[in-house]
Amino acid sequence: MNSENVIGLIAGAGRLPFLIASGAKKAGMRVICVGLRGSAEAALVKEVDKFYPVAIARPGGWIRKLRKHGVKKTIMAGQVAKSRLFTPWRILQYLPDWRALRIYYWRLRGKDKLDDMVLSAVADELASGGIVLENSTMYCKEHLASDAVMTQTQPTRKIQEDIDFGWEKVKTLGKLDIGQAIAVKEREVLAVEAIEGTAKMIERAGEFCKAGGWTLIKVAKPSQDLRFDVPCIGPDTIRGLSKNGGKCVVVEAGKVIIIDKPETIKLANELGIVIFGC
């Protein structure tokens, strides 16, 4: 079986797996998708050549299904709610296979269970089974943030001051693997992204700053591994900002994906939100 024109897709929630599947098919690739149960969206079935629902804690099953179709290279994309990993009886709920146990008790033994460490361990385990993770942006580069103001509305002097104030702070958070976004107003940090994700952080910023006019800054980690966990914003981010008083979102050019970029920029223009890549 020819493996040169086939790509695997390990899919979580959200629009990113759809963008990758579309881009890969435009490039002439067959897309074999394993969708993580409870995360991957059912509509993805229609966008790929073959779809298998799989358990999140059974990577051995991912490998078998991908290799059945000659997959050697794959992309991991989409969200998995981290809060699900802290539910009661999670071991019984997810029934990990031997590969999952090997990731946790061998590859991660003695190491911090930070996102990067866990995902790197997953990548190593997949590679041991003949599945190599690829750069997750390779089929959706047109959706990466550009180095410019992308909207009609321009950042004010005060917003630029907040950007200058917050940029290195959010980069430091990324280095510590805490989060990849902060909310800033008048050189004060209103909220920091943690396990709850950007959307919940935006709501908290809105609660703390009833007057509005604050800025969201979202960046890649200093040592971002583009095989997984690439930061994203999209229409829901813009709607959340508008609802909660945010006036600007700053993203790292070439490192942050803007989901459905033309539509997101159009929506930001309609709502008076600045999108600034730097």
Helices and strands as residue ranges (DSSP letters): E 6-11, H 16-26, E 30-36, G 42-47, E 50-54, H 59-68, E 73-77, G 82-86, H 90-94, H 98-102, I 103-107, H 115-128, E 132-133, G 141-143, H 157-175, E 181-185, E 188-192, H 198-208, E 214-218, E 232-233, H 235-243, E 246-251, E 257-258, H 261-271, E 274-277
